[in-house]
Amino acid sequence: MTLDYARWSEALSGERLPVAALDLDAFDRNARKMAELARAHGKALRLATKSVRVPALLRRVLELGAPFQGLMCYSAEEAQLLSREGFDDLLVAYPTLQRSDLAALRELHAGGRKVALVVDSQEGLARLAAAVRGTASPFPVVLELDASLRLLGGRAHLGVRRSPVRTREDLTRLLDAVASHPELSVRGVMAYEAQVAGLGDRNPFKRALNPLAFLVRRFSVMAIARRRLQVAELFAERGHELALFNGGGTGSLNLSAREPWLTEVSAGSGLYCPHLFDYYSNIRFEPALFFALQVVRASDPGFVTCQGGGYIASGEAGPDRLPRPWLPQGLQLIGAEGCGEVQTPLRLPAGVRLAPGELVLFRHAKAGELLERFNEVVLVSEGKIVGRAPTYRGLGLAFF
Ligand SMILES: Cc1ncc(COP(=O)(O)O)c(C=O)c1O
């Protein structure tokens, strides 16, 4: 059951505001739903840590068992922290060439942790090889294949700018490069189709672009399936085991999981279901993570002003990156101010009154980023606070 405004107000009545609050029941339902989507196609589900940023919640999900298996980390230092917290099977999914990061990865590997780094360049391979030289076994790398949709001979690029590895030749070159470094071994490939997983096709803030987004997603799903199949064929031809083949994200979970050659899919955001994940035609999760602000002023009839609130999401700047007032229903941000650093004004809908001292519940646009602003998240179940969990920030950690 989703909580209404009265239940949230009651649950959070003793809390210092602003507060980050998780509806643990919705979170658990989202986790089970994700698991079903992956299980339906026999895929392991790797948890994207950047979209959670709370070790206790990562643990809660992994304790559900299969298909959840392993973490997709966003930094080497983070993997180190998570290893200290007892986690294993750590895929650091974004390249790094920094000496301190590579030293951290070496330490994890030498200490017997199952760790791997995503690499897409000769320079990355050379630096990693130098950093892990002398360890007892080769360090596993995962090669990243670009999964963008490129049309008109590459002149139209739809997707993210990440890996330069696109063709069979590119991948062959990188595989050969790994083979030339005895310190390294290839564990597999990652190909993340951001223009499907991270692009909603029902975005009310970009109505005119929704039909285009729909088409880009449609074409991409077909194109990336073909490319990933070719990768599997290349590995088979070379007699090389593809122990890990990762794709997908919350926004494409049900689509990527269908590809038989992928060994696993990744997801994280669907657990909290920030509001950008309301705008997809193919997935449905429940809002689970919120933040509450106190109403501190009422400058005019029909308006209130809350304290704080300027938690803007990363990505292409635009109104959809702002937090969304959620409860009471019908509140609206004011175009000229948006969510302010210390004050956020709201327009009240007809029939709604809010007095100074009452709270307003918001949803962030993205999943993990909100928790960079809070030391802990309050856990609510059946309308009652049942616990608190420190965020990375609360543990004194900031990776980038
Ligand atoms: C490599 C990679 N895989 C998967 C994901 C999906 O994560 P989420 O499910 O949180 O959207 C992301 C998110 O940006 C990513 O960068």
The ligand as an ORCA input file, in Angstrom:
! r2SCAN-3c Opt
* xyz 0 1
  C      27.191      1.012    -17.225
  C      25.827      1.176    -16.657
  N      25.036      0.110    -16.547
  C      23.797      0.205    -16.027
  C      23.302      1.419    -15.603
  C      21.875      1.471    -15.109
  O      21.671      1.881    -13.846
  P      20.208      2.191    -13.343
  O      19.462      0.919    -13.308
  O      20.429      2.742    -12.000
  O      19.596      3.163    -14.264
  C      24.084      2.565    -15.712
  C      23.564      3.869    -15.305
  O      23.978      4.922    -15.662
  C      25.377      2.443    -16.256
  O      26.202      3.510    -16.407
*
